[in-house]
């Protein structure tokens, strides 16, 4: 599940120590080599912050290192970094404020942070760093979802584990927010493929429910960011960290989906004939668990019908497994909802359905998308998410 918003945008690095193993930016040694390329001067003008301290931390060599800590006088502070090369920094103003994320590179021009205290971490302005502005815009966008996500997490944390229907509902709501946030990240990557800020945004490609619902085609964005950053910043360690993340995700996905085929389902169809899920190899298949008495299932059926009609001639079909125990109601619902695909099966055992047990289905609707080889691609795709996935696969 996704980490909560504060300070989730720092997920690229977790503060473990802010001790003295960092480099100070206030070295005034007159013997310093005058040919050395100077770093950035980071200035701040924070109203109401007199007497507070400001701390600058840099992420490099896979560690958080203290650059410097200074007092704020007349609302002003200043830091000096030792390089203009790409680095991700975190600026902390006061002990209770949200941190300010800065991404500085050769194109940055002595960034300036302005705002008022308290609340500077949420309402600051940044000048002189386009990448840092991208991050600021990103965080402003995410802020609109924060209260909703916090409320859902609070409800989720107080729900008993046995209430699987409620838990799934909360996770579905979080996933719906994740899809919106994903679109923001994808739009930024598409428009600014070499932007270092994209590194932070890659986390939005993971749905709240985790890797099980991760869209494997989204790995292309990880590769894009890594490749573009490696070309733009050939000296940087950050592209290598993305590559390592890619390897980790791929390993986990391989372990989850392993070259094993999705379990086969052999059941009786509407005509009393034996039907096998494996008979549909060669097509992309939506394995759909539903029932005539399930209101959310019936509400989702028009979406399934729509995508079926749109993609059935491109190699897509649906294999519906009903958890009904009344044959007549099952068949009536198929007709009423215009479920035109031929692959409808049920053993009429309700929640004791052998197919549901095989796929560990504890609430419906539940869907599993299989590729043409019969391997699991994704789970619980609905509406626009299902259509987007099919568009990526089948065009």
C-alpha positions in Angstrom: 0.0 0.0 0.0 1.2 3.5 -0.6 2.9 5.4 2.1 1.0 8.3 3.6 1.6 11.8 2.1 3.8 13.3 4.8 6.6 13.0 4.0 6.0 10.4 1.3 7.7 12.5 -1.4 10.9 11.8 0.5 10.6 8.1 -0.2 13.7 8.2 -2.4 15.6 8.6 0.9 14.7 8.2 4.5 16.3 10.4 7.1 18.4 8.1 9.3 21.0 10.5 10.6 21.8 14.2 10.1 25.2 14.0 11.8 28.5 15.4 11.0 29.5 13.2 8.2 28.3 15.7 5.6 30.2 18.5 4.0 29.9 22.1 5.3 29.0 24.7 2.7 30.6 27.5 4.8 34.3 26.8 4.3 36.0 30.2 3.9 39.5 28.7 3.6 41.5 31.3 1.7 43.8 28.6 0.3 40.9 27.0 -1.6 41.8 26.4 -5.2 40.4 29.4 -7.0 39.8 27.4 -10.2 37.3 25.1 -8.4 33.8 25.5 -9.9 31.7 27.0 -7.2 28.4 25.5 -6.1 25.0 27.1 -5.6 24.1 29.8 -3.2 20.8 29.0 -1.7 19.1 32.0 0.0 15.9 32.3 2.0 13.7 35.1 3.1 11.2 33.7 5.6 8.9 36.1 7.4 8.3 35.2 11.0 11.1 32.8 11.3 13.6 34.8 13.3 15.3 32.6 15.9 14.5 29.4 14.1 17.2 27.3 12.5 17.5 26.1 8.9 19.2 22.8 7.9 20.3 21.7 4.4 20.7 18.0 3.7 21.9 16.5 0.4 21.3 13.0 -0.9 24.5 11.5 -2.5 26.3 8.2 -2.4 23.0 6.7 -1.3 23.2 8.6 2.0 21.7 11.7 3.6 24.5 14.1 4.4 24.4 17.3 6.4 25.5 20.3 4.3 25.1 22.9 7.0 22.8 24.2 9.7 22.4 28.0 10.3 20.3 30.3 12.4 17.7 32.6 10.7 18.4 36.2 11.3 16.0 39.0 10.2 14.2 36.3 8.3 17.2 35.5 6.2 19.5 32.5 5.8 22.0 31.3 3.2 23.7 28.1 2.3 26.6 27.3 -0.1 26.8 24.0 -1.8 30.1 22.5 -3.1 28.8 21.6 -6.6 26.5 22.6 -9.3 26.1 19.0 -10.5 22.7 17.4 -10.1 21.8 16.8 -6.4 18.6 16.4 -4.5 18.5 18.5 -1.3 16.1 18.8 1.5 15.7 22.1 3.4 14.3 22.0 6.9 13.1 25.3 8.5 12.2 24.9 12.1 11.6 21.5 13.8 7.9 21.0 13.0 7.7 22.1 9.4 7.3 19.9 6.3 10.7 19.8 4.5 11.2 21.6 1.2 12.6 19.5 -1.6 15.1 21.1 -4.0 16.6 19.5 -7.1 19.5 21.6 -8.3 21.6 21.1 -11.4 23.8 23.1 -13.8 20.9 25.0 -15.1 19.9 26.2 -11.6 20.8 29.8 -10.8 21.3 30.4 -7.1 17.8 29.5 -5.9 15.8 31.7 -3.5 13.1 30.5 -1.2 10.6 32.9 0.1 7.5 32.6 2.3 6.2 32.9 5.8 6.6 30.9 9.0 4.9 28.7 10.2 3.7 26.8 7.2 6.7 27.5 5.0 7.0 23.8 4.0 3.6 23.9 2.4 3.5 27.5 1.1 6.9 28.5 -0.2 7.9 30.1 -3.4 11.0 29.0 -5.3 13.0 31.0 -7.9 16.1 30.0 -9.8 15.5 26.3 -10.2 13.1 24.8 -12.8 13.5 21.3 -11.4 12.6 22.5 -7.9 9.6 24.3 -9.3 8.4 21.1 -10.9 8.6 19.4 -7.5 6.8 22.3 -5.9 4.0 22.1 -8.5 3.8 18.3 -7.9 3.4 18.7 -4.2 0.7 21.4 -4.6 -1.1 18.9 -6.8 -0.8 16.1 -4.3 -2.0 18.3 -1.4 -5.5 18.4 -2.8 -5.8 14.6 -2.2 -4.1 14.5 1.2 -7.2 14.9 3.5 -9.2 12.3 1.5 -6.3 9.8 1.6 -5.8 10.4 5.4 -9.5 9.8 6.0 -9.5 6.6 4.0 -6.4 5.3 5.8 -7.9 6.1 9.2 -11.0 4.1 8.3 -8.9 1.3 6.9 -6.8 1.1 10.0 -9.9 0.7 12.2 -11.5 -2.0 10.0 -11.4 -5.6 11.3 -9.4 -7.9 9.0 -12.4 -10.2 8.5 -14.4 -7.4 6.8 -12.8 -8.0 3.4 -15.6 -6.3 1.5 -15.0 -3.0 3.4 -11.2 -3.3 3.1 -11.4 -3.9 -0.6 -13.7 -0.8 -0.9 -11.2 1.4 0.9 -8.3 0.1 -1.2 -10.3 0.6 -4.4 -10.9 4.3 -3.3 -7.2 4.7 -2.7 -6.4 3.1 -6.1 -8.8 5.5 -7.8 -6.8 8.4 -6.4 -3.6 6.7 -7.4 -4.7 6.6 -11.0 -5.2 10.4 -11.0 -1.8 10.9 -9.4 -0.3 8.4 -11.9 -1.6 10.4 -14.8 0.1 13.6 -13.4 3.4 11.7 -13.2 3.0 10.2 -16.7 2.1 13.6 -18.2 5.2 15.2 -16.7 7.5 12.3 -17.9 6.0 12.5 -21.4 6.5 16.3 -21.6 9.9 16.4 -19.7 11.5 13.0 -20.2 14.9 14.4 -19.0 13.6 16.1 -15.9 15.2 15.0 -12.7 11.9 15.7 -10.9 10.5 12.7 -12.7 12.6 10.5 -10.3 10.3 11.5 -7.4 7.2 11.1 -9.5 7.9 7.5 -10.5 6.4 6.4 -7.2 3.0 7.5 -8.5 3.1 4.5 -10.9 2.5 2.1 -8.0 -1.2 1.8 -7.1 -2.2 1.9 -3.4 -2.9 -1.8 -3.4 0.7 -2.5 -4.3 2.5 -4.5 -7.0 -0.3 -7.0 -7.5 -2.1 -4.2 -9.4 1.0 -2.6 -10.9 0.7 -2.0 -14.6 3.8 -3.8 -16.0 3.7 -1.6 -19.1 4.5 1.4 -16.8 8.1 0.1 -16.5 8.7 1.9 -19.8 8.5 5.2 -17.8 11.2 4.0 -15.4 13.4 3.2 -18.4 12.7 6.5 -20.0 13.6 8.5 -16.9 16.7 6.4 -16.3 17.9 6.7 -19.9 17.1 10.4 -20.3 18.7 11.3 -16.9 21.8 9.2 -17.8 22.2 11.1 -21.0 21.7 14.5 -19.4 23.6 13.8 -16.2 26.2 11.1 -17.2 28.0 11.6 -13.9 25.0 11.1 -11.7 24.2 8.1 -9.5 20.5 8.7 -9.7 19.9 6.9 -13.0 21.7 3.9 -11.6 19.3 3.9 -8.6 16.4 3.9 -10.9 17.9 0.9 -12.8 18.2 -0.8 -9.5 14.6 -0.1 -8.7 13.6 -1.5 -12.1 15.5 -4.7 -11.4 13.9 -5.0 -8.0 10.4 -4.5 -9.3 11.0 -6.9 -12.2 12.3 -9.5 -9.7 9.2 -9.1 -7.5 6.9 -9.3 -10.4 8.6 -12.4 -11.7 8.2 -14.0 -8.3 4.5 -13.0 -8.2 3.6 -13.9 -11.7 6.3 -16.5 -12.3 6.2 -18.2 -15.6 3.4 -20.3 -14.2 0.1 -20.0 -16.1 -3.0 -18.7 -14.3 -4.9 -21.7 -12.8 -7.3 -23.3 -15.2 -11.0 -23.2 -14.5 -13.2 -26.1 -15.8 -16.9 -25.6 -15.3 -20.3 -26.0 -16.8 -21.5 -23.3 -19.1 -25.0 -21.9 -19.8 -25.7 -24.8 -22.2 -24.6 -27.5 -19.8 -21.4 -28.1 -21.7 -17.9 -28.2 -20.2 -15.9 -25.0 -20.7 -12.3 -24.4 -19.9 -10.5 -21.1 -19.3 -7.4 -22.5 -21.0 -9.4 -23.0 -24.2 -9.2 -19.2 -24.7 -5.4 -19.2 -25.1 -4.4 -16.8 -27.9 -6.7 -14.1 -26.6 -6.4 -11.5 -23.9 -9.0 -12.6 -21.3 -10.8 -10.8 -18.6 -11.6 -13.5 -16.0 -14.6 -11.9 -14.2 -16.1 -13.2 -11.0 -19.6 -11.8 -10.4 -23.2 -12.8 -9.4 -26.7 -11.7 -10.3 -27.3 -10.6 -6.7 -24.2 -8.4 -6.6 -25.1 -4.8 -7.1 -21.6 -3.5 -7.8 -21.1 -6.3 -10.3 -24.3 -5.3 -12.1 -23.2 -1.7 -12.1 -19.9 -2.6 -13.6 -21.3 -4.8 -16.3 -22.1 -2.0 -18.8 -18.4 -1.1 -18.7 -17.4 -4.7 -19.4 -19.9 -4.9 -22.2 -18.5 -1.6 -23.7 -14.9 -2.7 -23.7 -15.8 -6.2 -24.9 -17.6 -4.7 -28.0 -14.7 -2.4 -28.6 -11.9 -4.9 -28.4 -13.5 -8.3 -29.2 -12.2 -8.1 -32.8 -8.7 -7.3 -31.6 -8.2 -10.5 -29.6 -10.1 -9.8 -26.4 -12.8 -11.7 -24.6 -14.4 -12.3 -21.2 -14.7 -15.5 -19.2 -17.4 -14.9 -16.6 -17.6 -17.1 -13.5 -20.9 -16.6 -11.6 -21.2 -17.1 -7.8 -24.9 -17.6 -8.2 -26.7 -20.6 -6.7 -29.9 -20.1 -8.7 -29.6 -21.0 -12.4 -32.6 -19.0 -13.6 -31.5 -15.8 -11.9 -28.0 -16.3 -13.3 -29.3 -16.7 -16.9 -31.8 -13.8 -16.5 -29.0 -11.5 -15.4 -26.8 -12.4 -18.4 -29.7 -11.6 -20.7 -30.8 -8.4 -18.9 -27.2 -7.0 -18.8 -26.5 -8.0 -22.5 -23.4 -10.0 -21.6 -22.9 -11.1 -25.2 -19.7 -13.1 -24.8 -20.2 -16.9 -24.9 -18.0 -17.7 -22.0 -20.3 -17.9 -19.0 -19.8 -20.7 -16.4 -21.0 -21.5 -12.9 -21.1 -24.5 -10.6 -24.1 -22.8 -8.8 -22.4 -23.2 -5.4 -22.5 -19.5 -4.5 -19.5 -18.6 -2.3 -18.5 -22.2 -2.3 -17.6 -21.9 -6.0 -14.5 -23.9 -6.9 -13.4 -21.2 -9.3 -13.6 -18.5 -6.5 -11.6 -20.8 -4.2 -9.0 -21.4 -6.9 -8.4 -17.6 -7.2 -8.9 -16.8 -3.6 -11.8 -14.6 -4.3 -13.4 -13.2 -1.1 -15.4 -10.3 -2.6 -16.9 -9.5 -5.9 -16.7 -8.1 -8.5 -13.2 -9.5 -8.8 -11.3 -9.5 -12.1 -8.1 -11.0 -13.4 -6.6 -10.0 -16.8 -4.7 -12.8 -18.6 -2.4 -12.3 -21.6 -2.6 -14.5 -24.7 -0.4 -17.1 -23.1 -2.6 -17.4 -20.1 -0.4 -15.5 -17.7 -1.7 -13.0 -15.2 -1.2 -9.4 -16.1 -3.3 -7.4 -13.6 -6.1 -7.7 -11.2 -9.3 -5.8 -10.4 -9.2 -3.5 -13.4 -12.4 -1.6 -14.0 -13.9 1.1 -16.2 -11.2 3.5 -17.5 -8.4 1.4 -16.0 -9.4 -1.7 -17.9 -9.8 0.2 -21.1 -6.5 1.9 -20.7 -4.8 -1.4 -20.2 -6.4 -3.0 -23.2 -5.5 0.1 -25.3 -1.8 -0.5 -24.3 -1.9 -4.2 -25.1 -4.2 -4.3 -28.2 -4.0 -0.8 -29.5 
